[in-house]
Amino acid sequence: MANPNLQFKTNYTVSSKIEPFYKGGKVQISKDEKYIFCTCGSRVNVLEISTGKTVHSVEHDDQEDITSFALSCDDELLVTASRALLLKQWDWKQAQCTRSWRAIHTVPVASMTFDSTSTLLATGGCDGTIKLWDVVKQYCTHNLKGSSGVVHLVQFHPDISRLQLFSSSLDCGIRLWDLRSSQCVCVLQSHYSAVTSLSFSPDGGTMVSSGRDKICTVWDLKSQKAKRTVPVYEAVEGVVLLPKNKDFSEIGVKSKDLHFITAGSKGVLRVWEASTARCVYTQTLTTASEEEEEEEEKDDDPRSLMYLLHLPASSRLATVTAEHNILLYQLPGLTTQQQFVGYSDEVLDVKFLGKDDSHIVVATNSCQLKVFELLTNSCQILYGHTDTVLSLDVFKKGFLFASCAKDRSVRVWRMDSDSGQVHCVAQGSSHTNAVGSITCSRIKASFIVSGSQDCTVKVWDLPADLSTTGADIHRLTPRATEKAHDKDVNSVAVSPNDKLLASGSQDRTAKLWSLAGEGNVSLLGVFRGHRRGVWAVCFSPVDQVLATSSADGTTKLWSLQDFSCLKTFEGHDASVLKVVFVSRGTQLLTSGSDGLVKLWTIKTNECVKTLDAHQDKVWGLHGSRKDDKMVTGSADSNITVWVDVTEVELAEEQAKQEDQILKQQELSNLLHEKKYLKALGLAISLDQPHTVLSVIKAIRQVEDSHELLEKTVLKLRLDQKESLLRYCVVWNTNARNCHDAQAVLQVLLTHLPPEELLQYQGARAHLEGLIPYTERHMQRIGHLLQASMFLNYMWQKMRVAGAPSSMDQDEEMDTTPLAQPFFMIDKEKGMGSGDEERGGGDDSDSGQDEDPNCPVEEEEEEEEVSAAKKASATNGRVENGEGAKTNGNHHSGSEESSEEEDLEEDEEEETTVKAVKRLPVSSSAPRQTFAS
């Protein structure tokens, strides 16, 4: 059983993607040879050669396809033309359009190029005109007419002092334009089909042109005549003159005569000597079968080359194939250096490959396999199958893998552990229909099993010396063939011990077979329960359980003992195409036609994560051998590598907790050392409002707290003040913490200008949120002060219950007020020691009712001042005007209650006021005068 302490996976995140970046059209390489520019629909993508990643992309707002583009020779300007007849100038590094203008052409632009000074831009239109633009002064300088049909080629002479432009259109001639006179000087006639490229010698006196009429022509530009016509026997799409000052003896260059390289329909690079019209070198391609050699002779070979570009600084060549692959060759040996796949079409299967899963092998809607190096996205294309490859599987060590295709064959491939090169080492053909699934033995590379649309499964034994280096391809023959199902076999899988085989079919069943017998396959049982065809089968790595996924949208787990269904997982809205076990058999990954990948925990039958992985069917799904990542491939042509972030998230969380513990300890030390500024900054960095509040409370407990708080808060950084304001809003919602919040707010609102406060993120909303709670706190404090006023009056004037009426007037009660005095006491003349301290009082108004309209006399004002001083003396220290404690058992309402207690406090205060009003007052009590 699985380890109960195993950590379940919770999430995957995208590590890298391989996406289409080129779907046909023009390709150009930057002058510094670091980037490849290529069209992809309405975008121009910029591919970084060193990493194979698309680093920049520009796109027209109108979503119209880009018909042509040109990059200036200084790599600064990019100009694009779309079907909307707009020209746009780009700062391509920032992906920003800096200028756009109408192309003036009446139909889309077909070709574009810059001159060597990056100031003149030539555009060739489908309307047969050529226009030149000054991109600095931003105006059209020339409008050249005379070409017939689409102008598909425009190119400046490399010597800008000549002010010459070459063009070609459907009439197959090469026009030479003099830009001084805006006239066509001559038409160079030699080709009988479209001219595809021009290449100039370093001195500018010789030009070589290539055409689809299977010839190349060498021109003398001084005499404007053809020096030699070289038949190359293939439609040529690109030609490059070789430099004379370098040694190219490896590719047949033995003399100093003019040599050039051609690329065309045969898909190979060839070197020609111009003086003798002789091919001195032909590139050899690695072919895997005789069928491929026959394919080489066809003009529609998918490997046919569409562009040939020279990279002089690094002495390399770049070619673009008809299948949108870009290859870089190193001169002088023409060795393949890098290969990028611009467009993969529909991805049908994908598997990890190589040491530490450093590569992936991909089956697309083509007869070639593609092996990507994940670090650089460089690709190796494997030729061998003659029809679409449908399925893949990899052996345990990761260097051998098998493939099957519609061509009814199976193949075994080996990757060299040192060079990373992949070669076909075995091939077998015995099925009578397309082979749709394949699986490899698990313990060692001893056999493979294939399932076909002919309803059979076949077991193929592999030779023991398969891993050894050799040029020969082993021919495989099946040791066992079994009619397994009534319909197509969609999936086959071998158990971890190599003794069992499972098959899933379009007939809605999965079957279990024994591989233990010699030379045959025996049926052990049938799994029935799916309502639609079974797309995938997979054995658990630890339990006697089989997983199946079906077109009915469900995934099921089956017991290998009694063939019963143990669990059913429902969640996909469409067919579940693949299922694999992860986390040592405790979890499942499934992919479906809905473009989703789901992670399931088997024990709880719960989907713990749904990844919106692709926009179309996810045919390919494979987990790495270390169980730390997975790869998915989809019909949307995208391949995505996902990394398990469960361990990362746990490690980050643990590190975060440890960091918080250390910071809390540091915070405690700073408070102990009374380094309040550092303590407050550290608390804010923790982003914990309660911790920040504790620092504020500590500051307010020291002497001169107001000045210290003001000094500390104002020294904070702008972002720290912004956080502090946000915390104050939180604190102010609670009556227990509102005083601290208001103290901080007083500092911020008093010393910071409104302009600065409004720059804080969400400042307006924060300040608006403060108002209702602040008003509520003020109302509550007002109620408390009103109640304390009556209690103060009661405390000072009430006689002790049960005391004799003849009590000496010198026996005065404790008159300590509950709060700052809001009224004065006009006591009778001849009172006790309290009167003696402040001198005699005036009792001339004794025994008279107080007239509220009567003005207060000077003696009464003096009495009021004296009473206030006494209250201050007897009250002791009053903190921050918040009220003081009183003697006896009486106390004011607590300010440390929470918001939920506010209503109860208000009710208690109202009850106290009512009780005060009902209390009897002695007739001998002195008269009171309330302060105005």
PyMOL commands that set and color helices and strands:
alter all, ss='L'
color gray80, all
select helices_A, chain A and resi 160-162+249-251+290-296+355-357+646-672+676-685+689-700+705-714+718-731+738-751+754-759+763-797+833-838+858-875+899-918
alter helices_A, ss='H'
color red, helices_A
select strands_A, chain A and resi 12-18+27-29+35-40+43-48+54-59+66-71+78-82+86-91+96-102+109-114+120-125+129-134+139-145+153-156+164-168+174-178+183-188+195-200+206-211+215-220+225-231+236-241+259-264+269-273+278-282+305-311+316-321+325-330+335-341+347-353+359-364+369-373+379-382+389-394+400-405+409-415+422-429+435-440+447-452+456-461+474-475+478-483+489-494+500-505+509-514+522-528+534-539+545-550+554-559+565-570+576-582+587-592+596-601+606-612+618-623+629-634+639-644+824-825+928-929
alter strands_A, ss='S'
color yellow, strands_A
deselect
rebuild
show_as cartoon
